Amino acid sequence: MKYGFWLPIFGGWLRNVEDEKMPPTFDYAKKVIQAAEDWGYDTTLIAELYLNDIKGPESPSLEAWSTAAALAAVTNKIEIMTAIRPGFHNPAVTAKMAANIDQISNGRFTLNVVSAWWEEEARQYGGIFTEHDERYDRTEEFVEILKGLWTEDVFDYNGKFYSLKNTHLSPKPVQRPNPILYAGGESPRGKQAIVNNCDAYVMHGGTVEEVSEKVADMKERRQATGKAPFQSFGMAAYIVCRNTEAEVEKEIERITNVKESSGYAGYKDFVGKSQLEQQVKLYDYSVSNRGLRPNLIGTPEQIADKILAYEAVGIDLLLLQFSPQLEEMERFAKDVMPLVEAKRTQKEFI
C-alpha cells in the first residue's frame, strides 16, 4: 500500500469547522510535505480549484500548479500529483509546464486529470464549461495532445477542440513515455475516457463493496481496450484515529455536525453537474471527497484491519485527509502504517 495525502491548500477539509489550524499558505504546505517525506508518505495530491470549495468561495486558497513547482524544488522523493482541468488550460502550454516541473522534481510530477464540475467557478474565472459528455470529449483531446508533445519530436493535431501544427516541446519529461496520468470518473462517458487515455484510476471514498465493484469494472473495461493494465487504483479517505472508541465517537460528532454555510456553495453543482454512482447527502459532503464513506475511523488496530480489506480488493494507493493536518498525519504514520505492515506480514506467514 502506498500512502498519499491531500495537500491542505484550502485551510482544511471540514465544511462545518471554520478554523482547523492549517492555514492555506505556502509556508504551511511546505512544512507539511517535508514532514510527510520524513514520515514515509509516498504521494501528495494538490487539488486545482480557483475558488475555495471547502471554506467558501470568498475564502483564501492556494493555486495548484505554482505551488507544485515550488514544492518540487524543496522536496526529494515524494510524488507530487497535481490536478489539471482542461477547460481552464491550453494543452500545449500545459504539456510544457508539466515537462518543466517533472524536470525540476527529477521525475516525481504526475497529473490528476479532472473534467470539472463547478459551473459558478468557471463563470468567475472564464473557464469553458459545457454539457457533461462534451467535457470528456475535450478531456480526451487534451490528453492526446499532452502525450503527443511528450513523446514526439514534432507534433501535429487537428481535433474538434484543439489544433496544433509543427509543434516542438523540449526538454521532454524525465518520466517516459509520460508522467503518470491519474483520473477519476463515475459516469459511463467518464470511465470510457479514462480507460482510453489514462494510466491509473482514483476514486472518491466508498465502502469496500462499492470500491471492489469499481475496481473490477475498470479492470474489465481496460482489458477490453487492449491496453496495458492500470498502474494503480487509488481512493480518497478521511482518517479519524484515536486510542478509544469513545474518543472516536466524540470526534465524529464534532466533524459531522452539519450546518449549511458558505462551505457548501458548490454542493448543488457537485451533485447536479456530475453523474455520480452513489447519492451524496450533506453528511457525506461535510467532509471533502466523500472521505467518511470508507470508514477509516477507530483505533489504530481497527484502521489497519480496514486498510488491509481495501488492499485485498485492489486498492494500492490511499489519498488521505486529516484535520489538523500535521498532528494527525504524524499519528497515522507512527501508529497505523507500521501496524498495517506487521499485520500483512503476519497473514503471509499463516
CORNORSUL-V812094 format. One record per pair of residues at least 6 apart in sequence whose ideal C-beta (glycine too) atoms are under 7 Angstrom apart, sorted by the first residue. I is the first residue (numbers start at 1). J is the second residue. D is the distance in Angstrom with one decimal. If there is no record, write none. Layout:
BEGIN
{{I,J,D} {I,J,D}}
END
This chain:
BEGIN
{{1,307,6.4} {1,311,5.4} {1,316,6.1} {1,318,6.6} {1,340,6.4} {2,42,4.2} {2,43,6.3} {2,316,6.2} {2,317,4.7} {3,41,5.1} {3,42,5.7} {3,318,5.7} {3,320,6.7} {3,337,6.4} {4,41,6.5} {4,42,6.0} {4,43,3.3} {4,44,6.2} {4,45,6.0} {4,317,5.9} {4,318,6.4} {4,319,4.6} {4,320,6.7} {5,36,6.3} {5,41,5.9} {5,44,5.8} {5,319,6.9} {5,320,4.8} {5,322,6.9} {5,329,6.3} {6,45,5.1} {6,47,6.6} {6,319,6.1} {6,321,5.1} {7,29,5.7} {7,32,6.9} {7,33,6.8} {7,44,4.9} {7,45,6.7} {7,46,4.8} {8,22,4.7} {8,28,7.0} {8,29,6.8} {8,32,6.4} {8,325,4.8} {9,24,5.6} {9,29,6.5} {9,46,6.4} {9,47,6.6} {9,61,5.5} {9,62,3.9} {9,67,6.5} {10,24,5.8} {10,52,5.1} {10,53,6.9} {10,54,4.1} {10,55,6.0} {10,61,4.9} {11,20,6.5} {11,22,6.3} {11,23,6.2} {11,24,4.3} {11,54,6.8} {11,55,5.2} {11,59,6.5} {12,20,3.3} {12,22,5.4} {12,54,6.1} {12,55,6.9} {12,323,5.5} {13,54,6.2} {13,238,6.5} {13,287,6.0} {13,288,4.4} {13,291,6.8} {13,321,4.4} {13,323,5.6} {14,20,6.1} {14,255,5.3} {14,286,7.0} {14,287,6.2} {14,323,5.7} {15,54,6.1} {15,261,6.9} {15,263,3.5} {15,264,6.0} {15,285,6.9} {15,286,5.4} {16,257,5.9} {16,258,5.8} {16,259,5.2} {16,261,6.7} {16,286,5.8} {17,255,6.6} {20,323,4.8} {20,324,5.7} {21,324,4.6} {22,28,6.4} {22,323,6.9} {22,324,5.4} {22,325,4.5} {24,60,5.2} {24,61,5.2} {24,62,5.5} {26,62,6.7} {26,67,6.6} {26,70,6.4} {29,62,6.6} {29,67,6.3} {29,71,6.7} {30,71,6.6} {30,74,5.9} {32,325,5.6} {32,326,6.0} {33,44,5.7} {33,71,5.5} {33,75,5.9} {33,78,6.4} {34,74,6.8} {34,75,6.6} {35,326,6.2} {36,44,6.7} {36,78,6.4} {36,329,6.4} {37,75,6.0} {37,76,6.6} {37,77,6.0} {37,78,5.0} {39,329,6.6} {39,330,6.2} {39,333,3.7} {40,333,5.8} {40,337,6.3} {41,78,6.5} {42,78,6.7} {42,79,6.1} {43,78,6.7} {43,79,4.2} {43,81,5.7} {43,317,6.7} {44,78,6.1} {44,80,6.0} {44,81,6.8} {45,81,4.7} {45,112,6.2} {45,319,5.2} {46,64,4.6} {46,67,6.0} {46,68,5.4} {46,80,6.9} {46,81,7.0} {46,82,4.6} {46,83,6.6} {47,64,6.5} {47,83,5.3} {48,64,4.0} {48,82,6.9} {48,83,3.8} {48,84,6.5} {48,85,5.8} {48,114,6.9} {49,61,6.8} {49,121,6.6} {50,121,6.0} {50,125,4.8} {51,57,4.3} {51,121,4.7} {51,124,6.7} {52,59,4.2} {52,60,6.8} {52,61,4.2} {53,118,7.0} {53,266,4.6} {54,263,5.7} {54,288,5.9} {55,263,5.4} {56,261,6.9} {56,262,2.9} {56,263,5.2} {56,265,5.8} {57,262,6.9} {57,265,5.3} {58,262,6.6} {64,82,5.3} {64,83,5.9} {65,82,6.2} {65,97,6.5} {68,80,5.3} {68,82,4.4} {68,101,5.9} {68,109,7.0} {69,101,5.1} {69,104,6.3} {71,80,6.1} {72,80,5.7} {72,101,5.5} {72,104,4.5} {72,105,3.8} {72,108,6.8} {72,109,6.4} {73,104,5.8} {78,108,6.7} {79,108,5.3} {79,110,5.9} {80,105,6.1} {80,108,5.7} {80,109,5.4} {81,110,4.6} {81,112,5.4} {81,182,6.2} {82,111,6.2} {82,112,6.8} {83,112,4.4} {83,114,5.0} {84,94,6.3} {84,111,5.1} {84,113,5.9} {84,114,6.8} {85,114,5.0} {85,116,4.5} {86,115,7.0} {86,138,5.2} {86,139,5.1} {86,142,3.9} {87,116,5.3} {87,122,6.4} {87,127,4.6} {87,128,4.0} {87,129,6.0} {87,135,6.8} {87,138,6.8} {88,125,6.8} {88,127,4.5} {91,142,4.7} {91,145,4.0} {91,146,6.1} {91,162,5.8} {92,145,6.5} {92,149,6.3} {92,164,6.0} {92,167,6.0} {94,146,6.6} {95,145,6.7} {95,146,4.8} {95,149,4.1} {95,150,6.2} {95,169,5.9} {96,169,5.9} {98,109,6.4} {98,111,6.4} {98,173,6.7} {98,179,6.1} {99,150,6.5} {99,169,6.4} {99,171,6.4} {99,172,5.9} {99,173,4.6} {101,109,4.5} {102,109,4.2} {102,173,4.0} {102,174,5.1} {102,175,6.0} {102,179,5.5} {103,171,6.0} {103,174,6.0} {106,174,6.0} {107,174,3.6} {107,175,5.0} {109,179,5.5} {110,179,5.0} {110,180,4.2} {110,182,6.4} {111,179,6.0} {111,181,5.4} {111,182,6.8} {112,182,4.6} {112,183,6.8} {112,202,6.7} {113,139,6.3} {113,143,6.3} {113,181,5.7} {113,183,4.3} {113,198,6.2} {115,135,4.4} {115,136,5.5} {115,139,4.8} {115,190,6.8} {116,122,6.8} {116,127,6.9} {116,129,6.7} {116,135,6.4} {117,269,5.9} {117,270,5.6} {117,273,4.8} {117,274,4.8} {118,266,5.1} {118,269,5.0} {119,129,5.2} {119,269,5.3} {119,273,5.9} {120,269,6.4} {121,127,6.9} {122,129,3.7} {132,187,6.7} {132,189,7.0} {132,275,6.0} {133,189,4.6} {136,189,4.8} {136,190,5.7} {136,193,4.5} {137,160,6.8} {138,161,5.0} {139,193,5.6} {140,193,5.1} {140,196,6.4} {140,197,5.8} {141,159,4.4} {141,160,6.7} {141,161,5.1} {141,162,5.4} {143,181,6.5} {143,197,4.4} {144,197,6.8} {145,157,5.5} {145,162,6.0} {145,164,6.6} {147,178,5.5} {148,155,4.4} {148,157,6.2} {149,155,5.1} {149,167,6.4} {149,169,4.3} {150,169,7.0} {150,172,5.9} {150,173,5.6} {150,177,6.9} {150,178,4.7} {151,177,5.1} {151,178,6.8} {154,166,5.7} {154,167,7.0} {154,168,6.1} {155,164,6.3} {155,167,4.8} {156,164,6.2} {156,165,5.4} {156,166,6.7} {157,163,6.4} {157,164,4.4} {173,179,5.3} {180,199,4.9} {180,200,6.0} {180,231,6.3} {181,198,4.4} {181,199,4.9} {182,198,6.7} {182,200,4.6} {182,202,5.0} {182,234,6.8} {183,194,4.6} {183,198,4.3} {183,201,6.8} {183,202,6.9} {184,201,6.7} {184,202,4.4} {184,203,5.7} {184,204,7.0} {185,191,5.7} {185,193,6.8} {185,194,5.6} {186,275,6.4} {186,276,5.5} {186,277,4.4} {187,275,3.5} {191,218,6.7} {191,221,6.0} {194,201,6.1} {195,218,6.8} {195,221,4.5} {195,222,4.8} {195,225,5.4} {196,225,6.5} {199,230,6.8} {199,231,5.0} {200,230,5.4} {200,231,4.9} {200,232,4.0} {200,234,6.7} {201,218,5.1} {201,230,5.4} {201,233,5.5} {202,234,4.0} {202,319,6.7} {203,211,6.3} {203,214,5.9} {203,234,6.9} {203,235,4.8} {203,236,7.0} {204,236,5.4} {204,289,5.1} {204,290,4.2} {205,235,6.3} {205,236,5.0} {205,237,5.1} {205,289,6.3} {205,290,4.1} {205,291,5.0} {205,292,6.7} {205,293,4.0} {205,294,4.6} {206,235,6.9} {206,293,5.2} {206,294,6.6} {207,293,6.1} {208,309,5.2} {208,310,6.2} {208,313,6.0} {210,278,6.8} {211,235,6.0} {211,310,6.5} {211,313,6.1} {211,315,6.3} {212,313,3.9} {215,233,5.3} {215,313,6.0} {215,314,3.9} {218,230,6.7} {219,229,6.9} {222,229,6.2} {222,230,5.7} {232,316,5.6} {232,317,5.2} {233,314,5.2} {233,315,5.5} {233,316,6.0} {233,317,7.0} {234,317,3.6} {234,319,5.6} {235,294,6.6} {235,310,6.7} {235,315,5.3} {235,318,6.2} {235,319,6.8} {236,289,4.1} {236,290,6.8} {236,291,5.8} {236,319,4.8} {237,291,5.6} {237,294,4.2} {237,296,4.7} {237,318,5.9} {237,320,5.7} {238,287,4.8} {238,291,2.9} {238,292,5.7} {238,321,4.6} {239,296,5.4} {239,320,5.5} {239,322,5.5} {239,328,6.3} {239,332,5.5} {240,248,5.8} {240,251,5.2} {240,252,6.2} {240,297,3.9} {241,300,6.1} {241,303,5.8} {241,331,5.6} {241,332,5.8} {241,335,6.4} {241,336,6.2} {242,248,4.7} {242,251,6.3} {242,299,6.8} {243,299,6.3} {245,298,7.0} {248,297,5.7} {248,298,5.6} {252,297,6.5} {255,286,6.9} {255,287,6.4} {256,283,6.1} {256,286,5.3} {258,282,5.1} {258,283,6.2} {258,286,4.8} {264,285,6.9} {267,285,5.6} {271,280,5.3} {280,290,6.7} {284,290,5.1} {284,292,6.6} {284,293,6.4} {288,321,6.2} {291,321,5.2} {295,306,6.6} {296,303,5.4} {296,306,5.6} {296,307,6.9} {300,335,4.2} {300,336,5.0} {300,339,5.5} {301,339,6.7} {303,336,5.3} {304,336,5.7} {304,339,4.2} {304,340,4.7} {304,343,5.5} {307,340,5.2} {308,340,6.4} {308,343,6.0} {308,344,6.3} {322,328,3.5} {322,329,5.2} {322,332,6.9}}
END
